[in-house]
Amino acid sequence: MVGRAPAVTDDRDRQLLAWLGAGLLAGGLPTQEVEQDLRSVAAVLGHPRAQVACLPRGVWVTLAAGRPTTFEAVEGGVRLDQLSDVSAVLAGMRTGSLGPDDALARLSTLRGQPHRYAVPGVVAGGVLSGVGIALVLAPAWPSVVFAALLAPVTVALMLLSARSSTAATLTPLVAASVSALAAFWAASAGLVDAPLWTLVAPIAVLLPGATIVTGLVELAAGSMVAGTSRLGRGTVQLLLFALGVGAAVSFLHVPLESLDPARPVELGWWAPLLGVAVVTVAISLMESLRLSLVPWVMLTALATYLGQLLGQTLADNRWAGAFAGATVAILVATVVELVRPQLPRSVVFLPSFWLLVPGSFGLISVTQLEVGPEAAFAAVVEVTLVILAIALGVVVGAALALPVRQAARRVGLGHLVGRLRGGRNAS
């Protein structure tokens, strides 16, 4: 059997690493983590001196200094089920259980994978996400009903933005305007209380909280260009949301007392817990996750919420709860990844950003500009502390989890668990 020419093999390996990196970046992973993962795969392929550079919109790969370089652009995002497949390829390459040619074949079909639940699943997930987030953020029946009625508008905008870059740019402004107009009108009619919190729930899935926090994590890790660009993009999106709310305030001549940031709390302690469960199901429907993985995502989400609640209760401030929630989310997601290797840590962890609500709280804080500079300054300072606390919690949680992951890889724990599960299923 004639082996491949070295040049052909090198071209294949560069393309494989570039596609793998683009898939991970499209899933929203920090650039420094993607660079580390690609270098580890390159070493397995026999290229210990490979050089990798990542930005949110592209990845450069060369197998050694002075050798040819491959660039792969990141065009749009991927669903969580697609990110799970990319992570499975990464794990297979690391352990040697998946060959380069098979890995390339799997990655080449990634974008073409159909949504497991199609458009009805996305619509149902969008409605459930609005209901679930309302139960967490604004636990009052009027707010929950409002979220259920307005969420289909958000879903329609999401589907439209996936087909048009212009629509994607305008979606934050349009979504915020529609939700704010409906919420302030409903408040003037006496149908809902606390319209600021009420209007957030239907559009929370669009808010850039994860983007802003990931940018801060990248800055902390030394990825200055990637972190700055991601942080800038998230900030601009948040300002577009705030502009939409401000436009609704001006159009309806909303009185300042309606911009009170106090949360409505009419339902019992059970409402946020039910909301976490509903959000988990919503994420699974929208992101095409297999139903067998839902309990693990729900476990991480519940742990994140309880960690956030405990930290906020003990320290009596939001930033402590945000730090505790982010730390717990990373640690629990790492344990889940060890027990369930086919469910990567990133897939379990990313939905927890919805529960840490940096985007929701940020939008409400920025909207206080309508009230006055003093209220706006205090609100922006508070939300800045919350976002920094989440970023710090992610960094601390990742640092605490790293020795556990490294030890598990050395002893092959993930492979052993997979073998045990396979044997149990076979019996």
C-alpha angles and dihedrals in degrees: 000000000000114000125224121272112258092241091054091048092049091050090051093048093049091049091048093051092045094051091045092051093046091053093051092046091049087056090060099253118155113265095236091056091050091050091052092048093050093049090052091052091046089055090053089052090054100263106112093163096053116141122214131184123184136190125175090261102038150011131218121203131185123169094218139353112290094016126116117288129220122207124198122188121219107229112189128322134292131230121253091254089055091047088052090055092049090050090049089055089049092051092046092052092049094052095040092239092118123054124221095249093050090046091053091049092052094047092048091063096043099101093045096058109120121233109266093224099028123209096323089057092050092050093047090047091050093052092046091048091055091048093046095047090047089055089053101039104028109016099193127112095236090054092047092051091046091053092050091051096045099039094082088062089057091048091051091052091048092052091047094048090054089063101041132041090205091054090048090055093050097040096091092052095045096043093049093046094051094045093045094048090051094044097048091045090050090048092051089051091051093246099119138022127218096021093190093064092036094056093050098062098068093048100035092105088063097049116111099230094124091048093052094047093046089051091054091048089052091050090051090052092051098257091131101166094045093043094047094048093047092045091048093049093049092048092051091049091050090051090051089054090048090048089054091052091046091052090054091048091053095043094051095035090233113199116241093244088067089063092065106137093213113128122235110239110180101134127071133260090279095067098077092044090052088046091056090053092047092048090051092055090045092053091050092052096044095043096042096240120167113257091235089067096051096088091056093049089047091051091055092044093051091047090050093051094046091047090050092047093048094048093047092047095049096045097030095225138093099238093059090052091048092051093048093046094050093047093049092046093056094045095047092045089053092052090048090052090054093049095040106031094180089063106069120215093243093056091053095042104045095068089057089072087073089060095045085058100201089150095048094048090043093054092050091048095049090048088063086079084085090061098051144288096274094053091042093051094051092046094048092049090052095048090046089056090049093051092046090049091053091049091048090048090053091051094046093045092049091049091051092046096047097079090049092052093046092049091048091051093049093054094037093239095159092052091047093051090049091051092049092049090047092051092048092050091049092053 
